[in-house]
Amino acid sequence: MSAQHPDRLRVLALAARAPWPLDSGARLHLYHVLTELAQRAEVTLALPRAPRAGPASPTSDRQHADKLPPRVRVETIPGAPAPPGRSDPQQAAANGERRPARAAAPDIARRLVARHLGYDSAIDAWLRRAACPARFDVVLLNGAALGQYAWACAIPVVWNPQDELVLPAWREARYAGWRRWPPMLRRMALCAWFERRVARRAAATIYVSSVDAAYARRWAGGARIEVVQNGVDLDYFRPSTQPPEPGTVAFVGSLEFLPNADGITHFATRIWPRLYRDGRGRRLLIVGRRPVPAVRALAGMPGVELAADVPDVRPYLSRAAVVVVPVRTGGGLKNKILEACAVGRPVVAHPVALAGLSARIGRDVLAAGPAAEWVERVGRLLERAEEAQRIARRGGEWVRRTHSWAATGARFYEILASTQAPGTRPENGRAAGGAGRGSERPACLPARRTVCR
């Protein structure tokens, strides 16, 4: 624990990118989790230095320093590890660092994972120096790819991949041609192996959905798997005071994310023509950042309006009489659904997009799979304002009741703090989710008496 605050947990959070701007679900999630954690713990955010990042670059280390979560200390990981023997041992000891240990040669599967997800030896070397008991109590690895660095840490690790890795590939395979199946099956097998190895090494692994967690448990080998639902900024996404525009349907999401692009393209080409034909003056608003060419082409269709890279999505949500989420592949953090409900708009979503949410289908939100269901349910809400208002009201009540960031942050803190409690550390076996029978020896076993030198 901290010398200044001996009762406060010292958390090292590692992320691939700074949690600003809030232009993606992963950044939004990290920003709010760190904000809530910093109210309970001493939080240090470690970020890799972006190569060739200048003052005008969006990846510049300090460009958004004033926008990062308050009370969170930021450290930058150098772009390359320091040459051996060049650092001052006395200064390293004063900083609480230990000498970097030589990493074991990775096996072929780990090399394949590194090739698939990307690997940075500088991050590994920095963690071997910094992620030790003299400086921190627990490491929070944010994002699937950063699970590769769990073996570099000499303190308990909590892995936060957010989404399960095999499930999105399986959902995508349902719509892929048979020629794509062999490489997709190989990718799924590799992802399952990777998740098992990291989950068994970590003290706990966190997913945002119970469905994702259930898939991960199939190959996690008794590891500790936790579910912490995503939140929504209820102060920012308040119920709209603006009445919806009759006949307006909206989709809001990152338009470079392939599951979003696939979903809205399918909706616009297969479902929207029938909805447009059935009602006068109807329009489909497609709102999001960096639309791929297939999405840009939709703007030429009758009744379709594309709003790309808008600074604020709330005015577009307020215009909508119905918000659609036709995402049928991928995982995702469900932000689109939570934000639309928080603003007070009725949502019709694909069952895949609703998977793992506690919303009551038919009461809080509506679900639609085949094209005929989409036409019937969206059309009904467009024609029946009272029913649309009732679904919107119940959806808003559900989100405010179950999806606050304060509750999400509190649950994250509980999981991180539990790695320090007797019986929950990785060296205590399956109860910690990191060392079941046959798993690898963790780097933070007390028997090693690891000292930061």
N, C-alpha and C positions, 0 to 999 in steps of 0.2 A: 504494500500500500504506500501511498504518498507520504514523504517525510513532513510536508507542510500540513497535509490533511490525512492522518493515518487511517481514517475510516473511509476514505474515498478510493474507489477502484481506479487503477491506472490502465487505461485502454489504449492500445495501439491499433488504429484502424488503417488498413491498407486498401487503397482504391487505385484503379487504373487511370481515372480521370477526376478532375476536381468536380465537386457537386454543384457547379454553376457554369453556364446558365441552366435553368430548369427546363431544358428542351427535350428531355427524354425521361421515360419512366424510371430507369436506373438512377439517374442523377437526382430526380425528385425524391425517390426512396431514400437514397443515401443522405441527402440534405436534411430531411426531417428526422431520420433515425439519429444522426449525429447531433442535431439540435436538442433532441430530447435526452440523449445520453449525457450530454455536457451539463445538464442540470443535476445529474446524479453522480457523475464520475469525472475524473481528469482524462480528457480525450486528446490524443495526438493523431492527426491525420497525416499519413505518409503518402506522397504522390511522386511518381517517377518524373524526372525532368524530361520534358518533350524535346526531341532533337530539333535543332535549328529553329527554336521558338523565339521570335523577336517580340518587341513591345506591342506590335499590331496583330500578333498571331493569336487566334482564339485558344490555343493550347499553351500560351505563355504561363509560366508557373504562378506569377503574382498578379496577373491582369485583373482577376476578380477577387483579390484578397479581401476587399471590403464587403463582398457579398457572401463570403463563406459563413457557415454557422457560427454564431457568437460563442465565445469561451472555448473554441476548439483551436488548439495549437497545430500549426502546419509545419511539417518537415519535408524537404525535397530530397529525393533519392538521386544521387549523382548519376549521370548518364553512363558512366563506366566505373567499375570497381577500382579502388586505389591499388597501385602496384604493391606487392608484398614488401614489408620492411620499410616503407616510406613514411608511415604514420608515426607520430610521437607516442610511445607507450604511456608516458605519464599523462599526456593530454587525453588519450583514449580512456585511461583509468578514471580520470576526473569526469569524463562524460558518461561513465558507467557502461562502456562498451567492452565486449570481449573480443578476443582475436578470432577472425573468421575461421571456422573449421572447414576442412576440405570435404566437399560434398561427395557422396558415393556415386560411382558411375551409374547412370540411369539404365534400366533394362530397356529392351526394345519397345515395350508397350509405352513406357514413359516418354521415350523419344518420339513415338508416333503422336502422343498427346501433345507434346511440345510443338511438333510440326503443325498440328491441327489448330491449336489454340494460340500459338506464339509463346515464346519464352525469352526472358531477359535475365542474363546472368548477373547483371548489376543489382537487380532486386534481391536475388538470392544472397549475394554477398553482403548486401546492406542488412538484411534481416539476420544473418548469422552474427553480425556485430551488435545489432541494436535490440533485437527481440529476445531479451534476457531478463532474469529476475531483478537485476539491479535497477532497471529502468521502467519495466512494465509488468503488469500482472497477467494480462491476457491479450491475445491478438485477434482482431476481427478482420477476416479476409473477405472483402466485398467483391462479388462477381465470380462466375464459374471458373474463368481462366486462372485466377489468383490462387485457387486451391493447389496448384502445382508447388507453391512455396511453403506449404504446411510443414515440410520436413526441415526447413531452414530455421524454425523457431524453437527456442529452448524453453518456452512457456506454453501454457495451454492455448489451443487454437479453436476459435469458433468460425466455421465456414458459412458464408451467407451467399450461396449461388442464386438465391431468389427463385429461379425456375429450375425444374428438373430437366436434365439434358436429353434424355431419351424420348420423352413424351412428344416434344415438338417434332422430332424427326419421324416418329411413328404416325403422327397426324398428317404430316406432309406426304408420307408414303402412300396414304390412302388415295391421294389425288394424282400420284405420279404414275407414269407409264412403267411397264414391267422391266424395261431396259435400265431404269434407274434404281431398281430394287437392290441389286448386288452391292453397289457402293454405299447405298443408304443403310443396308443391313450391317455392313462393316463399320460404318460410322456409329450406329446404335450400339454395337457390341463394344466398341472402344469407349464410348461415353459411359456405358454401364460399368465397365471395368474401372474407369477413372473415378466415377462417383463412389464406388465401393472402397477404393483405396483411400481416397481423401476422407470420406466419412468415417472410416475406421481409424484413421490417424487423428482426426479432430475430436475435441471434447464434445462438440455438438454441431449439427448441421441444420440450417434454418431455411425453410421454404415458405413462400407466401400463400400456398394453396394446399388444402388437405389432399386434393387429387395428386398434385406433384409429389407430396410427401409419401402417399401410398405407393406410387410407382417406385420411388427411391428405396423404400423399405424392402422391395422385392430382391434387390441385390446388395443392400447395404450391410448384410451380414451381422445384424444385431447392433449396429451403430445407433447412437442417439440421434433421432430425427425429430425436429421441432417444427411447428407451424406457427408463424406470426403473420397475421393478415396485414395487408397494406392499409394505409390510412388515406385520408383526404384532408386538405386544408379547408376546414369548415368556415374559417373567417374569410378566406379568399373566394371560395365557391359557395356564396350565399344564395338562398332562393331568389330568383330573379323577380324584380318588380315590374318588368316589362312583359306585356302579354305576348304570347307566341304569334307568329305570322301564320295564318291559316294555310294549310296545304304544304308547309315547309318541312322537309325531312333533312336531317343533318347527320353527317359522320365526321368525327373529330379524332385525329390520331396522327402519329408520325407516318408520313407517306413514303418514306424510304425503307421502312420496316416491312419486309416481304410478306408476313402474314396479314398486315393491314392492307397492303397493296393488292394482294390476292383477294381478300374479302370484299373490299369496296369495288374492285373491278368486276367480280362475279355478281355483286348486287346491282351495279349500274347497268350491266349488259343483259342479265337474265331476269331481273325482277323489276327494276325501275321502269322499263318501257310499259309494262302492264299497269303499274301504279299511275304513271303519267297519263296514260290513255283513259284511265277511269275517272279522273278528276280534272277540272279546269284550273289553270293557274298554279299547278303544283310545281315545286322546284326541289332539287336535291343539292344541298350544300356539302361540298367535300372540303374539309378544312384540315390543314396540317403542313408540316415543314418538309422541304426537299422532296416533292413528289417525283417518283420515277416516271419515265416516258409513258408507260402504259396508263398511269393515272392521269397524266397531263392530257392524253388523248381523249379522256372521258369528257373533257370540257366542251367538246364539239357536239355532244349528244343533246337532244331536245330537253330543256328543263334542267340541265346540269350546270352548276356554277362551282368553279374551283377557286378557293382562297388559299394561296400558298404562303407559307412563312409569315403568318400574321403575328403581331406582337402580343395579342390577347385573344384567347378563344372564347371568353365568356360572352361577348356580344353575339357570337354565332350560335352558341348554345341557347341563348335567350330567344333568338329568332325562331328556333325550331319548335314545331308542334310535336314532333316525334324525333327521338335520337335513335339511330340504328347502329348496331355493332355486329356486322356480319362476318366476324373473324372466325374462320373454321379450321385454321391450323395454328401452330405455334403455341406459346405459353402466355407470357405477358403478365403484367402486374395489375390488370383490371382497372387502371386509372380512368379509362374512357367511360366505363359504367358508373364508377363511384362519383366522378365529377358531374356527369349529366344528372344523376339522381340528386346530388347536393344542390344543384342549381334549380331543381324542381321541374325537370322535364321527363316525360315517360320514355322508357327504354324498351326496345325490342332487340334481342340479341340471339346469336347462334348458341346452342347448348354448350359448345366448346368454350365460348367466351364467358359463359356463366359458371363453368365447372369450378368447384371449390368454394364458391361464394355461398353465404348463408341466406341470400335473398330467397323469398318464397315465390317461386315461379307461378304466374297467374295472379299474384296479389301485389308484390313489390315491383316486379318486372315481368315482361312477356318474353317467351322463347319461341323461336321459329327455325326450322331446319330446311325442309323442302321449299321450293319457290312458291307453291300454292299457299303454304302457311304464312310466308312473308307478306304476300299480297293481301291475304285476308286480315292479318293482325295489324299491319301498318295502316292499311286502308280503313279498318274499323276505327282506329284511334284518330285518324284524320277526320272522319265523318262524325264521330261521337265525342264532343268536347268534354262532356261530363265524365265519361269513362277515362279519358286521357288524364283529366285532372285528378281523378281518384288514384290511378296508378302512380302518377307523379308524386302525389302527397305521401302515399305509402312508401314509395321508394326513397323519398327524402327522409322520412322517419327512420327507415332501416339503416341508412348510411350514418345518420347522426347518432344512432344508438350503438352501432357496432364498429365504426371505422374512424376513430379519432387517432391522430398521430401520437397523442399523449399515451394512449393505451398501448400502441405499438412500441413506443420507446421504452415504456415501463417493462414490457415483456422482454425486449432485447436486454435490458439491464439485468433482469432476473436470470436470464440464461448465462450471460457473461459472468455475473457474480457467482453463479453456482459452480463454476470451474474451480473456484477457490475453496469450496466447502469440502469437508471430509467426505470421502466416498464418491466424489464426482470428478476427480482429476483423471486424466487419461490413463495414468499408471494403474488405476484401480479396476481396469477391465471394462466389461460390458456396461456397467452402470454409468460410465463416463462416455460411452459411445466411441471410444478411441482405441481400445486394446482388448478386443475379444481374443479368444484362443486362436493362435496362428497368425495374429496381426503383427505388424512390425513394431519393434521397440521404439517408443516415443523418444524424442530428443530431450525431454524435460523430466526424465525419471530422477527422483531424489538420489538414487544410488550413484548417479554420475557426479553429483555435487557440482553442477555447472556453475562457474564463477565468471562474472564479467571482469576481464582483466585488461 
